[in-house]
Amino acid sequence: MREYSIGRAARLLGVSADTVRRWADAGRLATRRDDAGRRVVAGPDLAAFAVELAQDGDGERAPYTSARNAFPGIVTAVQLGDVAAQVEIQAGRHRLVSLMTREAVEELGLEVGVEATARVKATSVHVDRPVDPR
């Protein structure tokens, strides 16, 4: 299962690391200590929290408006069909939905809790994943 550092979770949620720590200390966001003693958040927990924030309106974030319109976020839902798939990404307060082939979902390893970036051009949404730094 993918886990995120407090700093990375903060970037995905569009808030400061201190805010994420306060949410964890208050019991709003589940964390655990890794082998090095750092706090980490499980991907599925972060995905659920990102959706909750968006519904509550707590996750203030400036929209990304670069020429490539990149929306980094976390996968919150994947529905697989025989050939096609639907992937939902929560990017701060923005929920993006992409329809793609099942093969693309499998090749990208997309599942709930995985970090992904939705790139929007006209009416198409393209999804990519960063290379794991490990």
Protein Blocks (a to p, Z undefined) as FASTA:
>chain_A
ZZddfklmmmmnopafklmmmmmmnopaccdddfkopacddfklmmmmmmmmmmnomagc
dddfbfkopaddddfbdcddfkbccddddehjbccdddddfklmmmnopaehiacdddde
hjbccddddddfZZ
